[in-house]
Amino acid sequence: MTTPDGQVPAAPGPPPGSPAGAAGPGPAADTVLDLRDVHRTHGSGPAAVHALRGVSLTVCPGELVAVMGPSGSGKSTLLTLAGGLDSPTAGEVHVEGQPLHALDRRGLARLRRRRIGYIFQNLNLVGSLTAAENVALPLELDGTGVRTARRLALDALTDVGLSELGDRFPDQLSGGQQQRVAIARALVGQRRLVLADEPTGALDSQTGEAVLRLLRHRVDAGAAGILVTHEARHAAWADRVMFLRDGVAVDSTAPLAGVDALLSGSGR
């Protein structure tokens, strides 16, 4: 997450040119995430809620995709399916060529520990563990030695500006500090897929920009990323934008500044 001299690269400006269609490039050998005509329905009959309706999305290494849309449009559902935390009603989800429906519970847990970093809206920090222990936990569960895991955790905390707070427990941290711990946990180690659900929600603008810079740098280093956001200025860090409305994907072919029009309903 840092350069050899220990610095975080400068923030990029909005990517040049127009974003591609939401489905992105066709599946390739190095595709990290591939959602194929995914549906997710909760309940049945007249009371059924169709959270996603035939959404397809391909994300390759080095690519950050922003997902936007009004509340209830299916953004968080898309992330839970991509991360193997839920299963689609129809369609398939593949991570690095591995169909998630072919994995049992232990296989899914192993894949999430090793390949997927997830930044949850509700953080999911373990209250009885310090900040450093929370960040190190997925590494230790996957067999990394305690000393190595703690060193990597402290490096990750330094990257999010919490180098002096590794020994604090979550209830001793502010909401913004807790969110940065959760971000460090998602980025520690060699995660190939980073899923971020409103990662800057509890942060001030300056800290939020620093977090987006870290996410962008991890993606530029070869990971694939999905960023759920309500803010066009955050989507500008992405390579392309998928807009969801009522569980259906709407491709954005306008310049990134045009996502405001999509949110207002005046875009296509």
SERO-4910 file (N, C-alpha, C, O; in steps of 0.05 Angstrom, whole numbers):
BEGIN
 pado doro    nc1    nc2    nc3   cac1   cac2   cac3    cc1    cc2    cc3    oc1    oc2    oc3
  Met    A     16    -24      0      0      0      0     17     25      0      6     47     -3
  Thr    A     44     23      3     62     45      3     84     41    -17     89     18    -25
  Thr    A     97     62    -26    120     60    -43    144     51    -28    143     51     -3
  Pro    A    167     44    -41    190     35    -27    200     54     -6    213     46     14
  Asp    A    195     81    -10    205    100     10    184    105     32    188    123     49
  Gly    A    163     89     32    144     91     54    122    111     50    106    116     68
  Gln    A    120    123     26    100    143     21     77    132      5     80    113    -11
  Val    A     53    144      9     30    136     -6     30    154    -31     33    178    -29
  Pro    A     26    143    -55     26    158    -80      5    180    -79    -15    178    -65
  Ala    A     10    202    -94     -8    224    -95    -34    215   -107    -35    196   -123
  Ala    A    -56    228    -99    -82    221   -109    -84    226   -139    -75    248   -148
  Pro    A    -95    208   -154    -99    214   -182   -123    232   -186   -140    234   -169
  Gly    A   -124    246   -208   -147    262   -215   -168    243   -227   -162    219   -229
  Pro    A   -191    254   -234   -211    237   -247   -199    224   -272   -186    237   -288
  Pro    A   -204    198   -276   -193    184   -299   -201    197   -325   -224    205   -327
  Pro    A   -183    199   -344   -190    212   -369   -209    195   -385   -211    171   -382
  Gly    A   -225    209   -403   -243    195   -421   -268    187   -407   -273    194   -383
  Ser    A   -285    173   -421   -311    165   -410   -309    137   -399   -294    120   -409
  Pro    A   -325    131   -378   -325    104   -367   -338     85   -386   -355     92   -402
  Ala    A   -330     59   -384   -341     39   -402   -368     31   -392   -377     40   -371
  Gly    A   -382     13   -407   -407      3   -398   -404    -12   -372   -383    -21   -366
  Ala    A   -426    -16   -358   -425    -28   -332   -415    -56   -332   -402    -65   -313
  Ala    A   -421    -71   -353   -413    -99   -354   -383   -102   -358   -372   -123   -353
  Gly    A   -370    -81   -369   -341    -82   -372   -332   -100   -393   -348   -109   -410
  Pro    A   -306   -107   -394   -295   -124   -414   -305   -152   -411   -314   -160   -389
  Gly    A   -304   -168   -432   -312   -196   -430   -294   -212   -411   -271   -204   -407
  Pro    A   -303   -234   -401   -288   -251   -382   -261   -258   -395   -260   -266   -419
  Ala    A   -240   -257   -380   -213   -263   -389   -200   -281   -368   -210   -285   -346
  Ala    A   -177   -292   -376   -163   -311   -358   -156   -298   -332   -154   -311   -311
  Asp    A   -150   -271   -332   -142   -257   -308   -164   -242   -295   -159   -225   -278
  Thr    A   -189   -247   -303   -212   -234   -290   -213   -242   -260   -211   -265   -253
  Val    A   -217   -221   -243   -219   -227   -215   -248   -232   -207   -253   -251   -192
  Leu    A   -267   -216   -216   -295   -219   -209   -312   -220   -234   -309   -204   -252
  Asp    A   -330   -240   -235   -347   -243   -258   -375   -250   -247   -379   -273   -238
  Leu    A   -394   -232   -249   -422   -237   -242   -436   -241   -268   -435   -225   -287
  Arg    A   -450   -264   -271   -463   -272   -295   -494   -273   -292   -504   -292   -280
  Asp    A   -507   -253   -302   -537   -252   -302   -548   -259   -274   -564   -277   -271
  Val    A   -539   -244   -254   -545   -251   -226   -572   -238   -218   -577   -215   -223
  His    A   -588   -255   -206   -613   -247   -194   -612   -253   -164   -600   -273   -156
  Arg    A   -625   -235   -148   -628   -242   -120   -656   -233   -112   -663   -209   -112
  Thr    A   -672   -253   -104   -700   -248    -96   -703   -257    -67   -695   -279    -59
  His    A   -715   -239    -51   -721   -246    -23   -751   -251    -20   -767   -235    -28
  Gly    A   -758   -275     -9   -786   -282     -6   -797   -293    -32   -782   -298    -51
  Ser    A   -823   -297    -33   -836   -308    -56   -864   -298    -59   -875   -285    -40
  Gly    A   -876   -303    -82   -903   -294    -86   -906   -264    -88   -887   -250    -95
  Pro    A   -929   -253    -82   -934   -224    -84   -916   -208    -66   -911   -184    -72
  Ala    A   -906   -220    -44   -889   -205    -26   -859   -206    -33   -843   -195    -19
  Ala    A   -852   -219    -55   -824   -222    -63   -811   -195    -69   -823   -178    -81
  Val    A   -786   -192    -60   -771   -168    -65   -748   -176    -83   -731   -193    -77
  His    A   -747   -163   -107   -726   -169   -127   -703   -149   -123   -703   -128   -134
  Ala    A   -683   -157   -107   -661   -139   -101   -643   -135   -125   -633   -113   -129
  Leu    A   -638   -156   -140   -623   -154   -165   -637   -169   -187   -649   -190   -182
  Arg    A   -636   -158   -211   -650   -169   -234   -632   -172   -258   -630   -154   -274
  Gly    A   -618   -194   -260   -602   -200   -283   -578   -182   -287   -572   -172   -309
  Val    A   -563   -177   -265   -540   -160   -266   -515   -176   -274   -510   -197   -263
  Ser    A   -500   -165   -292   -474   -177   -300   -452   -156   -296   -456   -132   -302
  Leu    A   -429   -165   -287   -407   -146   -282   -381   -162   -282   -379   -183   -269
  Thr    A   -362   -152   -297   -335   -164   -298   -315   -143   -289   -315   -121   -299
  Val    A   -298   -151   -270   -277   -132   -260   -250   -146   -261   -247   -168   -252
  Cys    A   -231   -133   -274   -205   -144   -279   -184   -132   -260   -190   -112   -247
  Pro    A   -160   -144   -257   -139   -132   -241   -133   -103   -250   -133    -97   -274
  Gly    A   -129    -86   -230   -122    -58   -237   -146    -41   -243   -143    -19   -253
  Glu    A   -170    -51   -237   -195    -37   -244   -212    -32   -220   -217    -50   -204
  Leu    A   -221     -7   -217   -238      1   -195   -265      9   -208   -266     28   -224
  Val    A   -287     -4   -199   -313      2   -209   -330     15   -187   -332      3   -165
  Ala    A   -341     38   -192   -359     50   -173   -388     41   -179   -396     40   -202
  Val    A   -403     35   -158   -431     27   -161   -448     48   -146   -444     54   -123
  Met    A   -466     60   -162   -482     82   -151   -512     76   -155   -519     59   -171
  Gly    A   -528     90   -140   -557     86   -143   -571     95   -117   -558     97    -97
  Pro    A   -597     99   -118   -612    107    -94   -613     84    -74   -607     61    -80
  Ser    A   -621     91    -50   -624     71    -29   -644     50    -39   -665     56    -50
  Gly    A   -638     24    -33   -655      2    -42   -652     -6    -70   -667    -22    -80
  Ser    A   -631      4    -84   -627     -3   -112   -613    -29   -116   -612    -40   -139
  Gly    A   -601    -40    -95   -587    -66    -97   -557    -64    -95   -543    -84    -99
  Lys    A   -546    -41    -87   -517    -38    -86   -504    -56    -65   -485    -71    -71
  Ser    A   -515    -56    -41   -503    -73    -20   -508   -103    -25   -491   -119    -19
  Thr    A   -530   -109    -38   -535   -137    -45   -514   -146    -65   -505   -169    -63
  Leu    A   -507   -129    -84   -487   -137   -104   -460   -143    -89   -447   -162    -97
  Leu    A   -453   -127    -69   -428   -132    -55   -429   -158    -40   -409   -173    -39
  Thr    A   -451   -164    -26   -452   -188    -10   -451   -213    -28   -439   -233    -20
  Leu    A   -462   -211    -52   -460   -234    -71   -431   -236    -82   -420   -258    -83
  Ala    A   -419   -214    -88   -391   -214    -99   -372   -225    -78   -352   -237    -85
  Gly    A   -378   -220    -52   -360   -229    -31   -366   -256    -20   -354   -266     -1
  Gly    A   -386   -270    -32   -393   -296    -22   -407   -297      4   -408   -318     17
  Leu    A   -418   -274     13   -433   -273     38   -462   -281     34   -476   -285     54
  Asp    A   -471   -282     10   -498   -290      3   -497   -304    -24   -477   -302    -39
  Ser    A   -518   -319    -31   -518   -334    -57   -540   -322    -75   -561   -315    -65
  Pro    A   -535   -321   -101   -556   -311   -119   -579   -331   -121   -576   -355   -119
  Thr    A   -603   -320   -127   -626   -337   -132   -622   -350   -160   -631   -373   -164
  Ala    A   -610   -336   -178   -603   -347   -205   -579   -332   -215   -572   -311   -205
  Gly    A   -564   -345   -234   -539   -334   -243   -516   -344   -228   -519   -360   -209
  Glu    A   -492   -336   -235   -467   -346   -223   -449   -323   -215   -448   -302   -228
  Val    A   -433   -328   -194   -411   -310   -186   -385   -325   -186   -383   -347   -174
  His    A   -365   -315   -200   -339   -327   -202   -318   -307   -191   -318   -284   -198
  Val    A   -300   -317   -174   -277   -301   -164   -252   -315   -173   -246   -338   -165
  Glu    A   -236   -301   -189   -212   -313   -201   -217   -340   -214   -202   -359   -211
  Gly    A   -239   -342   -228   -246   -366   -243   -260   -387   -226   -268   -408   -237
  Gln    A   -262   -383   -200   -275   -402   -182   -304   -397   -179   -312   -375   -169
  Pro    A   -322   -415   -188   -350   -410   -184   -358   -414   -154   -353   -435   -142
  Leu    A   -369   -393   -143   -374   -394   -114   -395   -415   -106   -394   -425    -84
  His    A   -413   -421   -125   -433   -441   -118   -421   -469   -115   -434   -487   -104
  Ala    A   -397   -473   -125   -384   -499   -123   -369   -503    -96   -358   -524    -91
  Leu    A   -368   -482    -80   -353   -483    -55   -371   -489    -31   -394   -479    -31
  Asp    A   -362   -505    -12   -378   -508     12   -372   -485     31   -357   -467     24
  Arg    A   -383   -486     55   -380   -464     73   -351   -459     81   -342   -436     82
  Arg    A   -336   -480     85   -307   -477     92   -291   -465     69   -274   -449     73
  Gly    A   -298   -474     45   -284   -464     21   -289   -435     17   -271   -420     10
  Leu    A   -314   -426     21   -321   -398     19   -306   -381     40   -296   -360     34
  Ala    A   -305   -392     65   -291   -377     86   -261   -374     80   -250   -353     84
  Arg    A   -250   -395     69   -221   -394     62   -216   -374     39   -197   -359     40
  Leu    A   -234   -374     19   -231   -355     -3   -233   -326      7   -218   -309     -1
  Arg    A   -252   -321     25   -256   -294     36   -231   -285     52   -223   -262     50
  Arg    A   -220   -303     68   -196   -296     84   -172   -289     66   -157   -271     72
  Arg    A   -169   -304     44   -145   -302     29   -147   -282      6   -127   -269     -1
  Arg    A   -170   -279     -6   -172   -264    -31   -189   -239    -30   -186   -221    -47
  Ile    A   -207   -237    -10   -227   -216    -11   -224   -198     14   -224   -208     37
  Gly    A   -222   -172      9   -223   -153     31   -250   -138     30   -258   -128      9
  Tyr    A   -264   -138     52   -292   -127     52   -293   -105     73   -287   -109     97
  Ile    A   -301    -81     64   -305    -58     82   -335    -55     86   -349    -46     69
  Phe    A   -345    -63    110   -373    -63    115   -382    -36    125   -367    -21    137
  Gln    A   -408    -29    120   -419     -5    131   -420     -6    161   -415     15    174
  Asn    A   -426    -29    172   -428    -31    202   -402    -40    215   -402    -48    238
  Leu    A   -380    -40    199   -353    -44    209   -346    -72    218   -326    -84    209
  Asn    A   -363    -84    235   -359   -112    245   -332   -116    258   -318   -136    254
  Leu    A   -324    -97    274   -299   -100    290   -306   -117    315   -328   -117    325
  Val    A   -286   -132    324   -289   -149    348   -282   -132    372   -259   -124    376
  Gly    A   -301   -128    390   -298   -109    412   -277   -117    432   -265   -100    445
  Ser    A   -271   -143    434   -252   -153    454   -223   -153    443   -205   -161    458
  Leu    A   -219   -145    418   -193   -144    406   -184   -115    402   -201    -98    396
  Thr    A   -158   -110    404   -148    -84    399   -149    -78    368   -156    -96    353
  Ala    A   -144    -54    361   -144    -46    333   -125    -64    317   -132    -74    296
  Ala    A   -100    -67    327    -80    -84    313    -89   -113    312    -85   -126    291
  Glu    A   -101   -123    333   -111   -151    333   -134   -155    313   -135   -175    300
  Asn    A   -151   -135    311   -173   -136    292   -162   -138    263   -172   -153    247
  Val    A   -142   -121    257   -131   -121    231   -116   -147    225   -117   -157    202
  Ala    A   -102   -157    245    -86   -181    241   -103   -207    240    -93   -227    231
  Leu    A   -128   -206    250   -144   -230    254   -147   -247    228   -142   -271    230
  Pro    A   -154   -235    205   -157   -253    181   -131   -266    173   -131   -288    163
  Leu    A   -108   -252    178    -83   -264    171    -76   -288    189    -67   -309    181
  Glu    A    -82   -284    215    -76   -306    234    -95   -329    230    -86   -352    232
  Leu    A   -120   -324    223   -138   -346    217   -129   -362    193   -136   -386    191
  Asp    A   -115   -349    175   -105   -363    151    -78   -376    155    -66   -386    136
  Gly    A    -67   -375    180    -42   -389    185    -17   -371    186      5   -382    191
  Thr    A    -20   -345    182      4   -328    185     12   -327    214     -4   -325    232
  Gly    A     39   -328    219     49   -326    246     40   -301    260     37   -280    247
  Val    A     37   -302    286     27   -279    302     45   -255    298     36   -233    293
  Arg    A     71   -259    300     90   -236    298     88   -223    270     87   -198    268
  Thr    A     87   -239    249     85   -228    222     59   -214    218     58   -193    206
  Ala    A     37   -227    227     11   -215    224      9   -188    238     -3   -169    227
  Arg    A     20   -186    262     18   -161    277     35   -140    263     27   -116    263
  Arg    A     58   -147    252     74   -127    237     59   -117    213     59    -92    208
  Leu    A     47   -135    198     32   -126    175      8   -109    183      0    -90    169
  Ala    A     -5   -116    206    -28   -101    215    -19    -72    223    -33    -53    217
  Leu    A      3    -70    236     13    -43    244     20    -27    219     15     -2    219
  Asp    A     31    -39    199     37    -25    174     11    -15    161     10      8    152
  Ala    A    -10    -32    162    -35    -24    150    -48     -1    166    -60     17    155
  Leu    A    -46     -2    193    -56     19    209    -41     45    204    -53     67    205
  Thr    A    -15     43    200      0     67    193    -10     80    167    -11    104    165
  Asp    A    -16     63    148    -26     73    122    -52     88    124    -58    105    108
  Val    A    -68     82    144    -94     96    148    -92    117    170   -112    127    179
  Gly    A    -67    123    179    -63    145    198    -68    138    226    -74    156    242
  Leu    A    -66    112    234    -71    104    261    -47     89    273    -51     70    289
  Ser    A    -24     98    267      1     84    276      4     83    306     16     65    317
  Glu    A     -8    103    320     -5    104    349    -28     92    365    -28     92    389
  Leu    A    -47     81    350    -72     71    364    -76     41    361    -98     32    366
  Gly    A    -55     27    355    -58     -2    351    -66    -17    376    -77    -39    374
  Asp    A    -60     -6    399    -67    -20    424    -93    -12    436   -100    -20    458
  Arg    A   -108      5    422   -135     14    432   -156     -6    424   -155    -18    402
  Phe    A   -176     -9    441   -200    -25    434   -220     -8    419   -220     16    421
  Pro    A   -238    -21    404   -257     -5    388   -273     16    404   -277     38    394
  Asp    A   -281      9    429   -297     28    444   -280     51    455   -291     70    467
  Gln    A   -254     50    450   -236     73    457   -230     90    433   -214    109    435
  Leu    A   -242     84    411   -237     99    386   -262    113    377   -284    105    383
  Ser    A   -258    135    363   -281    150    351   -293    133    328   -280    114    319
  Gly    A   -316    141    319   -329    127    296   -311    128    272   -309    107    258
  Gly    A   -299    151    266   -281    152    243   -257    135    246   -248    123    226
  Gln    A   -245    134    270   -222    117    275   -229     87    272   -214     72    261
  Gln    A   -253     80    282   -262     52    278   -265     45    249   -258     23    240
  Gln    A   -275     64    233   -278     59    204   -251     55    191   -248     38    173
  Arg    A   -231     70    200   -204     67    188   -192     40    196   -177     28    180
  Val    A   -198     30    220   -188      4    228   -201    -17    209   -187    -36    200
  Ala    A   -227    -15    204   -240    -34    186   -228    -33    158   -226    -54    145
  Ile    A   -221     -9    149   -208     -7    123   -181    -20    122   -174    -33    103
  Ala    A   -165    -15    143   -139    -28    145   -142    -58    145   -125    -72    132
  Arg    A   -162    -69    159   -166    -98    159   -173   -108    131   -164   -130    124
  Ala    A   -188    -93    116   -196   -102     89   -172   -101     69   -171   -117     50
  Leu    A   -153    -84     74   -131    -80     55   -105    -95     63    -87    -98     47
  Val    A   -104   -106     88    -80   -119     97    -76   -145     81    -96   -158     74
  Gly    A    -51   -153     77    -46   -177     62    -49   -174     32    -50   -151     22
  Gln    A    -50   -196     18    -52   -195    -11    -80   -201    -21    -85   -222    -33
  Arg    A    -98   -182    -16   -126   -186    -25   -128   -180    -54   -119   -159    -64
  Arg    A   -140   -198    -69   -143   -195    -98   -169   -180   -105   -171   -168   -127
  Leu    A   -189   -180    -87   -214   -167    -92   -221   -150    -67   -223   -161    -45
  Val    A   -225   -124    -71   -231   -107    -48   -259    -96    -53   -265    -83    -74
  Leu    A   -277   -100    -34   -305    -92    -36   -310    -71    -14   -308    -77      9
  Ala    A   -317    -47    -22   -320    -25     -3   -348    -14     -4   -357     -3    -25
  Asp    A   -363    -16     18   -390     -7     20   -391     20     35   -390     20     60
  Glu    A   -391     42     20   -391     69     32   -368     72     52   -373     78     75
  Pro    A   -343     68     43   -321     67     63   -314     93     75   -300     94     95
  Thr    A   -324    115     65   -317    142     76   -341    154     92   -340    177     98
  Gly    A   -361    138     97   -386    148    109   -382    163    135   -395    183    141
  Ala    A   -363    154    153   -360    165    179   -334    183    181   -325    189    202
  Leu    A   -323    190    157   -298    204    157   -301    232    147   -319    238    132
  Asp    A   -284    250    157   -283    277    147   -272    277    118   -260    256    110
  Ser    A   -275    298    103   -268    298     75   -238    292     70   -231    278     51
  Gln    A   -221    303     87   -192    299     83   -184    270     88   -170    258     72
  Thr    A   -195    258    110   -189    230    115   -202    212     94   -190    192     86
  Gly    A   -226    219     85   -239    204     64   -223    203     39   -221    182     26
  Glu    A   -211    226     31   -195    226      7   -170    208     11   -162    195     -8
  Ala    A   -159    208     35   -135    191     39   -143    162     37   -127    146     27
  Val    A   -167    155     46   -176    127     44   -180    119     15   -173     97      7
  Leu    A   -192    137      0   -196    131    -29   -170    129    -43   -167    114    -62
  Arg    A   -150    145    -35   -123    143    -47   -111    115    -42    -99    103    -59
  Leu    A   -115    105    -17   -105     78    -10   -119     57    -27   -106     39    -38
  Leu    A   -145     59    -30   -160     40    -45   -151     41    -75   -147     20    -87
  Arg    A   -148     65    -85   -139     68   -113   -111     56   -117   -105     43   -137
  His    A    -93     61    -97    -66     50    -99    -66     20    -98    -51      7   -113
  Arg    A    -83      8    -81    -84    -21    -80    -93    -33   -106    -83    -53   -116
  Val    A   -113    -20   -118   -123    -29   -144   -102    -25   -166    -97    -43   -182
  Asp    A    -88     -3   -166    -67      2   -186    -45    -19   -183    -30    -24   -202
  Ala    A    -41    -30   -159    -21    -50   -154    -29    -78   -164    -14    -97   -162
  Gly    A    -54    -80   -173    -62   -106   -185    -88   -119   -174    -96   -139   -184
  Ala    A   -100   -107   -153   -125   -117   -143   -148   -108   -161   -144    -90   -177
  Ala    A   -171   -119   -157   -196   -109   -169   -213    -98   -147   -213   -109   -124
  Gly    A   -227    -76   -152   -242    -64   -131   -270    -55   -140   -275    -47   -163
  Ile    A   -289    -56   -121   -316    -45   -124   -321    -26   -102   -317    -33    -78
  Leu    A   -329     -2   -109   -334     19    -89   -364     27    -91   -372     39   -111
  Val    A   -379     22    -70   -407     31    -69   -406     59    -57   -395     63    -35
  Thr    A   -418     78    -70   -418    106    -60   -442    121    -70   -454    114    -91
  His    A   -450    141    -55   -471    159    -63   -460    185    -75   -475    201    -86
  Glu    A   -433    189    -73   -422    215    -80   -407    213   -107   -389    196   -111
  Ala    A   -413    232   -125   -400    232   -151   -370    238   -149   -355    227   -164
  Arg    A   -362    254   -129   -334    260   -127   -318    236   -118   -294    234   -125
  His    A   -331    217   -104   -317    192    -98   -317    173   -122   -297    159   -126
  Ala    A   -338    173   -137   -339    156   -161   -318    165   -181   -310    149   -198
  Ala    A   -309    190   -180   -289    200   -198   -262    186   -195   -245    188   -213
  Trp    A   -258    172   -173   -234    156   -169   -235    130   -184   -214    116   -187
  Ala    A   -258    122   -194   -261     96   -207   -255     98   -237   -254    120   -248
  Asp    A   -251     75   -249   -246     73   -277   -272     74   -293   -273     83   -316
  Arg    A   -294     64   -281   -320     64   -293   -341     63   -272   -336     56   -249
  Val    A   -366     68   -280   -388     70   -261   -410     51   -270   -418     51   -294
  Met    A   -421     36   -251   -446     22   -256   -468     36   -239   -464     40   -215
  Phe    A   -490     42   -252   -512     54   -238   -535     34   -235   -543     22   -255
  Leu    A   -544     30   -211   -566     11   -206   -592     26   -199   -591     46   -184
  Arg    A   -614     17   -210   -640     27   -202   -659      4   -202   -663    -10   -222
  Asp    A   -672     -1   -179   -692    -22   -176   -680    -49   -184   -693    -66   -196
  Gly    A   -654    -53   -176   -641    -79   -181   -632    -84   -209   -623   -106   -216
  Val    A   -634    -64   -227   -626    -66   -255   -602    -48   -260   -601    -25   -250
  Ala    A   -583    -58   -275   -559    -43   -281   -564    -24   -304   -576    -31   -324
  Val    A   -556      1   -301   -557     21   -322   -529     30   -329   -514     40   -312
  Asp    A   -521     25   -354   -493     32   -362   -490     62   -362   -508     77   -371
  Ser    A   -467     72   -353   -460    100   -355   -439    103   -377   -417     92   -375
  Thr    A   -446    118   -398   -427    124   -419   -420    153   -419   -405    162   -437
  Ala    A   -430    168   -400   -424    197   -398   -398    201   -383   -389    182   -370
  Pro    A   -385    224   -385   -362    230   -368   -369    226   -339   -392    228   -331
  Leu    A   -349    220   -322   -354    215   -294   -369    237   -281   -385    232   -262
  Ala    A   -364    262   -289   -379    285   -277   -408    282   -281   -424    294   -267
  Gly    A   -416    266   -301   -445    263   -308   -460    244   -290   -484    240   -294
  Val    A   -447    232   -270   -462    213   -253   -482    228   -236   -501    216   -226
  Asp    A   -479    254   -232   -499    270   -218   -525    269   -232   -547    268   -220
  Ala    A   -524    269   -259   -549    268   -275   -562    241   -272   -587    239   -271
  Leu    A   -546    220   -269   -558    193   -265   -572    192   -238   -594    181   -236
  Leu    A   -560    203   -218   -572    202   -191   -598    218   -190   -616    212   -176
  Ser    A   -599    240   -206   -623    256   -206   -645    245   -223   -668    254   -222
  Gly    A   -638    223   -239   -658    211   -255   -660    222   -283   -677    213   -299
  Ser    A   -643    243   -289   -645    255   -316   -625    243   -335   -626    249   -359
  Gly    A   -607    225   -325   -589    211   -344   -602    187   -356   -625    180   -348
  Arg    A   -588    174   -374   -601    152   -387   -598    127   -370   -608    105   -378
***
